[in-house]
């Protein structure tokens, strides 16, 4: 078409050297041919642009479709991971309830039962909170006790740490308002939901909000993410103790209902709820009574 258009233009140009009617006819025919060829070329170019736009739209649509497929696959993977974690959470609950029942039947004290509770369920607990092999992960149960000087403290009665040497070295006792455990205790005195959840304890506010006497930076670095849940008993929600879990990996515990990590916090809440039954053991121990329990009774009370 470009060639025909050039030929038409050439005929029109040659018409200037031909006089009379033949020259006029050559000018008209040449101009017409050039014009028609030009229109055809323009039409083809426009069609090519349309095809290009359609191809670009199809490419964009394909990218969007791939993104949707990828999001769907990620959602399925997340749902599968959540399902596995929930199963481990249910297993941990069952194992902890069995430990409580055994303590009630055998008249074991609260400390021994708390140790058994964590020891039996720790594997499922770690899986339920997305524990990873390199993590330094701890779970500790504290009971409110009076010291020799008459001051009340949160004293560790059971613990499961991924580093047995550090666990065996003994944990710290916490006063009211001291550290994550002491602040959770203080919060719960006025608000039953006053737990402590910190995704990253390196944030500036943590230094002042959770004071620690004689803090060791090396040791505190091991507690990068924290969940401290009060153990409440009775109709008045008396603070019997605190369950504190930590990880040296940030983001393990978060206040975010839209994320899968909220399951991690819920697992620690389960430990606190079940640990509330330790208060019954403490009362039975003081009175010398033997108490029996059933799983059905516990689940009925806590459903």
PyMOL commands that set and color helices and strands:
alter all, ss='L'
color gray80, all
select helices_A, chain A and resi 2-17+20-106+110-128+164-168+179-190+204-209+217-220+262-275+278-287+295-302
alter helices_A, ss='H'
color red, helices_A
select strands_A, chain A and resi 137-146+152-161+196-198+225-233+238-247
alter strands_A, ss='S'
color yellow, strands_A
deselect
rebuild
show_as cartoon
